[in-house]
Amino acid sequence: MEELRIDVCGRVQGVGFRQFVKRQADALSVKGNVRNASDGRVAIVAQSSREQLELFLVRVQGGPFLAKVTEVSYAWKKPAFLYEDFVISVNSGFVRDQARSFTNLGKKLFYL
């Protein structure tokens, strides 16, 4: 079991990117979580075999139709604990999280 931490930048909030990541994780039996960061990034923690994680990384870099991934950084880690499933994490409640993601999307659309 290995862990991969991924940060994805670009137009990745407010466009269904987290749901896309969860579908990819579920299809590959990857465990972990995905969350929107306050600076517009999407942060992912993924755990599985190295082979599955490498495939997951390739899929995440593609993103869904409306997303535009401009930068991906990642780091391999030893898991501190093991996730039981893959979840979409929300830090400040669903409505506030969605409002922030649409604000970040607006910034990307008008300032890039």
C-alpha positions in Angstrom: 0.0 0.0 0.0 1.4 3.4 -1.0 0.1 6.9 -0.7 0.1 9.6 -3.3 -0.6 13.3 -2.5 -1.7 15.3 -5.5 -2.3 19.1 -5.9 -4.2 20.1 -9.1 -4.3 23.7 -10.3 -6.3 25.4 -13.0 -10.0 25.6 -13.6 -10.8 22.7 -11.2 -13.3 24.1 -8.8 -17.0 24.5 -9.6 -16.7 22.2 -12.7 -17.4 18.8 -11.2 -13.7 18.0 -10.7 -14.0 16.4 -7.3 -16.9 14.2 -8.4 -14.7 13.2 -11.4 -11.8 12.3 -9.1 -14.1 10.2 -6.9 -15.5 8.3 -9.9 -11.9 7.5 -11.0 -10.9 6.5 -7.5 -13.9 4.2 -7.1 -13.3 2.6 -10.6 -9.7 1.8 -9.6 -10.4 0.9 -5.9 -8.3 3.8 -4.7 -9.0 5.0 -1.1 -8.5 8.5 0.3 -10.1 11.9 -0.2 -10.3 15.0 -2.4 -11.0 18.5 -1.2 -11.0 22.1 -2.5 -8.2 24.3 -1.1 -9.0 27.9 -0.4 -6.5 29.1 -3.0 -8.3 27.4 -5.9 -6.3 24.1 -6.0 -7.8 20.7 -5.5 -5.9 18.5 -3.0 -6.0 14.7 -3.2 -4.8 12.0 -0.9 -4.9 8.6 -2.6 -3.9 5.1 -1.3 -3.6 1.9 -3.3 -0.9 -0.1 -5.1 1.7 1.9 -7.0 0.4 0.6 -10.3 -3.2 1.7 -9.5 -2.0 5.1 -8.2 0.0 5.7 -11.4 -3.1 5.0 -13.5 -5.2 7.2 -11.2 -2.7 10.1 -11.6 -2.9 9.9 -15.4 -6.7 10.0 -15.3 -6.8 12.9 -12.8 -4.5 14.9 -15.0 -7.0 14.6 -17.8 -9.9 16.0 -15.8 -13.6 16.2 -16.8 -14.8 18.1 -19.8 -15.3 21.6 -18.3 -12.0 21.5 -16.2 -8.7 22.8 -17.4 -5.8 21.3 -15.5 -2.8 23.6 -15.8 -0.4 22.2 -13.2 -0.2 19.0 -11.2 2.3 18.3 -8.4 2.5 15.1 -6.5 4.6 13.3 -3.8 4.8 9.7 -2.8 4.4 9.1 0.9 4.2 6.2 3.4 0.6 6.1 4.7 0.3 7.4 8.3 -3.1 5.6 8.5 -5.3 3.7 6.0 -8.4 5.1 4.5 -11.4 2.8 4.3 -13.0 4.4 1.2 -12.7 7.5 -1.0 -14.6 10.6 0.0 -15.1 14.1 -1.1 -14.2 16.3 2.0 -15.9 19.5 2.7 -14.3 21.8 5.3 -16.9 24.5 5.9 -20.3 23.0 5.1 -21.7 22.1 1.7 -23.3 25.5 0.8 -20.2 27.5 1.9 -18.0 25.0 0.1 -20.0 25.3 -3.2 -20.1 29.1 -2.9 -16.3 29.2 -2.5 -15.7 26.9 -5.4 -17.9 29.0 -7.7 -16.0 32.1 -6.5 -12.7 30.4 -7.4 -14.1 29.4 -10.8 -15.1 33.0 -11.5 -11.6 34.1 -10.7 -10.2 31.5 -13.1 -12.6 32.5 -15.9 -12.1 36.2 -15.7 -8.4 36.5 -14.7 -6.7 33.7 -16.8 
